[in-house]
Amino acid sequence: MTSNQGIHTQSLCPICLSKIEANMYEEGENTYMHKECSEHGKFKTVVWRGEGIKEWIRTKERAYIKNPITELKMGCPYDCGLCSSHRQHTCTALIEVTSRCNLNCRFCFADAIESKNEDPSLENIQLQFERILKVSGKCNIQLSGGEPTLRDDLVDIVAMATTFGFPFIQVNTNGIRFANDEVYVKALKNAGLKSIFLQFDGTDDKIYKQLRGKALLELKKKAIENCHKHGIGVVLVPTLVPKINVYNIGDIIRFGMDYSPTVRGVHFQPVSYFGRIPNEPKDEDRITLPEVMDYINKQTNDMVSLTSMQPPGCENSLCSFNGNYLIEGDILKPITKRSCCSSDVKKAEVGANKAKAFVSRNWSYQKLIEQEKLSDWDKILDALQNNTFSLSAMAFQDAWNVNLERIKDCCIHVSTPNGNLIPFCMYNLTNQEGRSLYRDSMVTSR
């Protein structure tokens, strides 16, 4: 993998979704994916802006699926389910409990609307839990949609997941019902909910009006307050869109710190172009992981150093970054430090286990206990638990920049109604006309 040869991979044509060869070449400080479809021509997309892409990549010993569901027939990405060529276990299994939503956002992975498909039954969701447990063991669970809180029986679904023994249960939400229905929040906590993944695009309502169609900031604050009352951890999840909210990254981090320990961290999602999107993307419509790290560093006035943010130990190195910190007053003190230039080969399975444990531990929130009731050692543990704060980002892929090497290493898997597990990006990926391989035409169980 030399500089003049670039990095070879396989990708998809964004028009017909055929598998095609692709190469990633460094051009100055940027890296571009070049690919060509025999029918639809050449495509070039920026995938990395900033420090060298090759220096970021970790070498891993792959962790192939021990209990594959689907047979390997056509090859990646057409046999997802998971098949035997997939190279990472499930860290988080995502179940879409509804396709309904109470917003009509400009960008939406699920292209959710008020009424689309019938919600899966509790019996079907039980089947999905059973299949996840068989294939992936006691991984972390995220309940998503649409907007999952439109289901009044979401409490029953959380309780069911708890009964199955899943250690960490999280709801992916816009926070509207969490703000308006405290009784519902309390019931979810009592059922076993540990955390919410809160859509949080900025600290200014003009951002929400642009991305979500209405002012939502006060509702977000109220949702966090209700989670604080009932001991539910909150992770802020901004969708980063160039020219809309990238300038607000530092303020989002400071907001999260102000609401710690209920807010456990910020998980940035650079915009990807699948599901509901306004237009076909140009390079100026993208923000890459090195740019996000650079904005974090600059907009926190060097409080968050670049070396405190590191490649993932679980998924493919090009998918994400993460950093873990202690809050001391109004300062973040790094716990993690980058060591990606090590020649050691990391075990992907070990990385998956560490990632599951980290999320379960650090994204949950335990309500503060009166200090006089704690031993000295418990006071130390309590301080560590409640003063930690994480910064991370996940760069989801679309048809223009999809790298099948990354797909094979995915650890975030969407459960389908028939119990298959599909890598997140592949499940949501759509072509130029909005056609998908998996979301709209489910693969049957084999």
C-alpha positions in Angstrom: 0.0 0.0 0.0 2.4 2.6 -1.2 1.7 6.3 -1.7 1.8 6.3 -5.6 -0.5 3.2 -5.7 -3.1 4.5 -3.3 -5.4 2.3 -1.3 -7.3 -0.3 -3.3 -10.8 -1.3 -2.3 -14.2 -2.1 -3.8 -17.2 0.2 -3.9 -20.6 0.6 -5.5 -21.9 2.6 -8.5 -24.1 5.4 -7.0 -26.5 4.9 -9.9 -27.0 1.1 -10.4 -25.4 -0.1 -7.1 -23.2 -2.6 -9.0 -19.9 -3.6 -7.3 -17.0 -1.8 -8.9 -13.2 -1.5 -8.2 -12.1 1.7 -6.4 -8.8 3.4 -5.3 -8.2 6.1 -2.8 -5.4 8.5 -3.7 -3.8 11.3 -1.7 -3.8 14.6 -3.5 -2.0 17.1 -1.4 -3.5 16.9 2.1 -6.8 15.4 0.8 -7.7 11.8 -0.1 -10.2 11.1 -2.9 -12.0 7.9 -3.9 -11.8 7.2 -7.6 -14.1 4.6 -9.2 -15.6 3.8 -12.6 -18.8 2.0 -13.6 -18.7 0.5 -17.1 -22.2 1.7 -17.7 -22.4 5.0 -15.8 -18.9 6.4 -15.9 -16.3 7.8 -13.5 -16.9 9.1 -10.0 -14.5 11.0 -7.7 -15.4 11.8 -4.1 -13.4 13.3 -1.2 -13.1 10.9 1.7 -10.4 12.4 4.0 -9.2 16.0 4.4 -6.2 16.5 6.7 -3.5 14.4 8.2 -2.3 11.3 6.3 -5.0 8.6 6.0 -2.5 5.8 6.1 -1.0 6.9 9.4 -4.5 6.7 10.9 -5.2 3.1 10.0 -4.9 0.4 12.6 -3.9 -3.1 11.6 -6.3 -5.7 13.1 -6.7 -9.4 13.4 -10.2 -9.9 12.1 -13.1 -11.4 14.1 -15.2 -13.4 11.6 -18.8 -14.3 12.4 -19.2 -17.6 14.3 -22.9 -18.0 13.7 -23.6 -16.6 10.3 -27.3 -16.3 9.3 -26.9 -15.9 5.5 -24.9 -18.0 3.0 -22.1 -16.5 1.0 -23.3 -16.5 -2.6 -22.9 -13.2 -4.4 -20.3 -11.6 -2.1 -20.2 -8.4 -0.2 -22.4 -6.4 0.0 -25.2 -8.6 -1.5 -25.3 -11.4 1.2 -25.7 -9.3 4.3 -27.5 -11.0 7.1 -24.6 -11.5 8.5 -22.6 -13.8 6.3 -19.4 -15.7 7.0 -17.2 -13.0 5.3 -18.1 -10.3 7.8 -15.1 -9.5 9.9 -16.5 -8.0 13.2 -19.0 -9.0 15.8 -22.1 -6.9 16.7 -21.3 -4.2 19.3 -24.7 -2.5 18.9 -27.8 -4.1 17.4 -30.3 -1.5 16.2 -34.0 -2.3 16.0 -36.3 0.1 14.2 -39.5 -0.1 16.3 -41.5 2.3 14.0 -41.1 4.1 10.7 -43.4 6.9 12.0 -42.0 10.3 13.1 -43.2 13.6 14.5 -40.7 15.6 12.6 -40.0 16.0 8.9 -36.3 16.6 8.9 -34.3 17.9 5.9 -31.8 15.0 6.5 -33.1 11.6 7.7 -31.3 8.2 7.5 -34.7 6.4 7.7 -36.6 8.8 5.5 -39.2 8.6 8.2 -42.7 10.2 7.8 -45.9 10.4 9.9 -47.3 7.1 8.6 -45.4 4.6 6.4 -45.3 0.9 7.4 -47.1 -0.8 10.2 -45.1 -0.9 13.4 -43.5 -4.3 14.1 -45.5 -6.3 16.7 -44.1 -7.2 20.1 -44.0 -10.8 18.9 -41.8 -9.8 16.0 -39.5 -7.7 18.2 -39.2 -10.7 20.5 -38.1 -12.7 17.4 -35.5 -10.1 16.6 -34.1 -10.1 20.2 -33.9 -13.9 20.0 -32.0 -13.8 16.8 -29.6 -11.1 18.0 -28.9 -13.1 21.1 -28.2 -16.2 19.1 -25.9 -14.5 16.6 -24.3 -11.7 18.6 -24.7 -12.6 22.3 -25.5 -9.9 24.8 -24.5 -6.9 22.8 -25.8 -3.4 23.3 -29.3 -2.6 22.0 -30.4 0.7 20.4 -34.2 1.2 19.8 -34.7 3.5 16.8 -37.1 4.5 14.1 -38.6 6.8 12.9 -39.2 8.3 16.3 -39.5 5.3 18.7 -41.3 7.3 21.4 -44.4 7.4 19.2 -45.0 3.9 20.5 -46.8 3.9 23.8 -45.6 0.3 24.3 -41.9 1.3 24.1 -41.8 0.6 27.8 -42.8 -3.0 27.1 -40.0 -3.3 24.4 -37.4 -2.0 26.8 -38.6 -4.4 29.5 -38.4 -7.2 27.0 -34.8 -6.4 26.2 -34.0 -6.3 29.9 -35.6 -9.7 30.4 -33.3 -11.1 27.6 -30.3 -9.9 29.6 -29.0 -7.2 27.2 -26.7 -5.1 29.4 -27.2 -1.7 27.8 -30.5 -0.4 26.2 -30.6 3.0 24.5 -33.3 4.9 22.7 -32.5 7.0 19.6 -34.8 10.0 19.9 -35.5 13.6 18.9 -36.4 14.2 22.6 -39.8 15.7 22.1 -41.7 13.2 24.2 -38.9 13.0 26.7 -39.5 16.7 27.2 -43.3 16.6 27.4 -44.1 13.3 29.2 -42.1 12.8 32.4 -44.3 9.9 33.4 -43.2 8.1 30.2 -39.6 8.9 31.0 -39.9 7.4 34.5 -41.6 4.3 33.2 -38.8 3.8 30.6 -36.2 4.1 33.3 -38.0 1.6 35.5 -38.2 -0.8 32.6 -34.4 -0.8 32.2 -33.5 2.1 29.8 -29.9 3.3 30.4 -29.4 6.0 27.9 -30.8 8.1 25.1 -29.1 9.1 21.8 -30.5 12.6 21.7 -30.6 14.4 18.3 -28.9 17.6 19.1 -27.7 19.7 16.2 -26.6 22.9 18.0 -27.1 25.5 20.7 -29.0 27.9 18.4 -32.6 27.5 17.2 -31.7 28.8 13.7 -29.8 25.5 13.2 -32.9 23.5 14.2 -35.1 25.6 11.9 -32.8 24.8 9.0 -32.3 21.1 9.7 -35.5 20.1 11.5 -38.0 22.6 10.4 -38.8 24.2 13.8 -37.2 25.6 17.0 -36.4 22.7 19.3 -33.6 23.9 21.7 -35.8 24.4 24.8 -37.4 21.0 24.3 -33.9 19.4 24.1 -33.0 21.1 27.4 -36.3 19.9 29.0 -35.6 16.3 27.8 -32.2 16.4 29.4 -33.7 17.7 32.7 -36.2 14.9 32.8 -33.5 12.3 32.1 -31.5 13.9 35.0 -34.4 13.5 37.3 -34.7 9.8 36.5 -31.1 8.7 36.1 -31.0 8.2 32.3 -27.7 9.0 30.5 -27.8 11.4 27.5 -25.5 11.4 24.5 -25.8 14.5 22.3 -25.8 13.5 18.6 -25.3 16.4 16.2 -25.6 15.8 12.5 -22.8 18.1 11.1 -23.7 19.8 7.9 -21.3 22.2 6.2 -22.5 25.9 6.2 -25.2 25.1 8.8 -23.7 24.0 12.1 -20.0 23.2 11.8 -19.2 26.6 13.5 -21.1 25.5 16.6 -19.0 22.4 17.4 -17.2 24.0 20.4 -20.4 25.4 21.9 -22.1 22.0 21.6 -19.2 20.5 23.6 -19.4 23.2 26.3 -23.2 22.8 26.5 -22.7 19.1 27.1 -20.1 19.7 29.8 -22.6 22.2 31.5 -25.2 19.4 31.7 -22.8 16.7 32.9 -23.1 14.2 34.5 -26.5 13.6 32.8 -24.9 14.3 29.5 -22.2 11.7 29.0 -20.6 13.0 25.9 -21.1 14.2 22.3 -21.2 11.8 19.3 -20.8 13.8 16.1 -22.2 12.4 12.8 -20.8 14.1 9.7 -23.7 14.3 7.2 -23.9 11.3 4.8 -26.1 11.3 1.7 -28.7 8.5 1.9 -32.3 8.3 2.9 -33.8 11.7 2.7 -31.3 14.3 1.4 -31.9 17.6 -0.4 -29.6 17.2 -3.4 -26.8 15.0 -4.8 -23.7 15.8 -2.8 -20.7 17.7 -3.9 -17.3 17.7 -2.2 -18.1 21.0 -0.5 -21.2 19.4 1.1 -19.0 16.9 3.1 -17.0 17.2 6.3 -14.5 14.4 7.0 -13.3 13.0 10.3 -9.9 14.9 10.4 -11.8 18.1 9.8 -14.1 17.3 12.7 -11.2 16.7 15.0 -9.5 19.9 13.9 -12.7 21.9 14.5 -13.0 20.4 18.0 -9.4 21.3 18.7 -9.7 24.9 17.4 -13.2 25.7 18.8 -12.2 24.5 22.3 -9.1 26.7 22.1 -6.8 23.7 22.3 -8.5 22.3 25.4 -9.1 19.1 23.4 -5.9 18.1 21.8 -5.7 16.3 18.5 -3.7 13.5 20.2 -6.5 12.8 22.7 -8.7 11.6 19.8 -7.8 8.1 18.5 -8.9 5.6 15.9 -11.5 2.9 17.0 -10.5 -0.5 18.3 -13.7 -2.0 17.1 -14.9 -0.9 13.7 -12.7 0.0 10.7 -10.2 2.8 11.4 -11.7 5.0 8.7 -15.2 4.9 10.3 -14.7 6.9 13.5 -12.7 8.4 16.2 -13.1 8.6 20.0 -11.6 10.4 23.0 -12.4 10.0 26.8 -11.9 12.8 29.3 -12.4 13.8 32.9 -14.3 17.1 33.6 -12.4 19.3 36.1 -14.3 22.5 36.5 -14.7 23.9 32.9 -11.7 21.9 31.5 -11.6 18.5 29.8 -8.6 16.4 30.9 -7.7 13.6 28.5 -7.7 10.0 29.6 -7.0 8.7 26.1 -3.9 9.4 24.0 -3.4 8.4 20.4 -1.0 5.5 19.7 -2.1 4.6 16.2 1.4 4.5 14.8 2.2 1.3 16.8 3.1 -1.7 14.6 1.2 -4.1 16.9 -1.7 -6.0 15.4 -4.8 -5.4 17.4 -7.5 -8.1 17.8 -10.8 -6.9 16.5 -12.7 -9.1 18.9 -10.9 -7.5 21.9 -11.8 -4.1 20.4 -15.4 -5.1 20.1 -15.6 -6.3 23.7 -13.9 -3.1 25.0 -16.3 -0.9 22.9 -19.4 -2.7 24.3 -18.1 -2.3 27.8 -17.2 1.4 27.4 -20.6 2.3 25.9 -22.5 0.4 28.6 -20.4 2.0 31.4 -19.8 5.5 30.2 -23.0 6.3 28.4 -25.2 5.3 31.4 -25.8 7.7 34.2 -26.2 6.9 37.9 -27.9 9.5 39.9 -25.7 11.1 42.5 -25.7 9.5 45.9 -25.3 11.4 49.1 -21.5 11.3 49.8 -21.9 10.5 53.5 -23.5 7.2 52.5 -20.4 6.1 50.5 -17.1 4.6 51.6 -13.9 6.5 50.5 -13.4 4.0 47.7 -17.0 4.3 46.5 -16.6 8.1 46.5 -13.6 7.7 44.1 -15.6 5.4 41.9 -18.6 7.7 41.9 -16.4 10.7 41.0 -14.8 8.7 38.1 -18.2 7.5 36.8 -19.9 10.9 36.9 -17.0 13.1 35.8 -16.2 11.2 32.6 -17.1 12.7 29.3 -16.6 11.3 25.8 -16.1 12.9 22.4 -16.6 10.7 19.3 -17.7 10.8 15.7 -19.0 8.2 13.2 -18.7 8.9 9.5 -21.5 6.9 7.9 -21.1 6.0 4.2 -23.2 6.6 1.2 -23.3 5.3 -2.4 -20.7 7.9 -3.5 -18.0 7.1 -0.9 -18.8 3.6 0.2 -15.8 1.4 0.9 -16.6 -2.3 1.2 -13.6 -2.9 3.4 -15.3 -0.7 6.0 -18.6 -2.5 5.5 -17.0 -5.9 6.3 -15.6 -4.4 9.6 -18.9 -2.8 10.7 -20.0 -3.5 14.3 -23.3 -1.5 14.2 -25.9 -3.8 12.8 -29.6 -3.2 12.0 -32.0 -6.0 12.8 -34.6 -6.6 10.1 -38.1 -7.8 10.8 -37.1 -11.4 9.8 -34.1 -11.3 12.1 -31.2 -10.7 9.8 -28.4 -8.3 10.8 -27.3 -5.7 8.2 -24.3 -3.4 8.6 -25.8 0.1 9.3 -24.4 1.9 6.3 -25.5 -0.9 3.9 -29.0 -1.0 5.4 -29.5 2.7 4.9 -27.5 3.2 1.7 -29.5 4.4 -1.3 -28.6 5.1 -4.9 -29.0 8.4 -6.7 -32.8 7.8 -7.2 -33.3 6.7 -3.6 -33.4 2.9 -4.2 -31.9 0.7 -1.5 -30.5 -2.8 -1.4 -32.0 -3.7 2.0 -34.2 -1.1 3.6 -37.0 -1.3 1.0 -36.6 -5.0 -0.1 -35.7 -7.1 2.9 -33.5 -10.2 2.4 -35.3 -13.3 3.5 -33.9 -15.6 6.2 -32.0 -18.6 4.9 
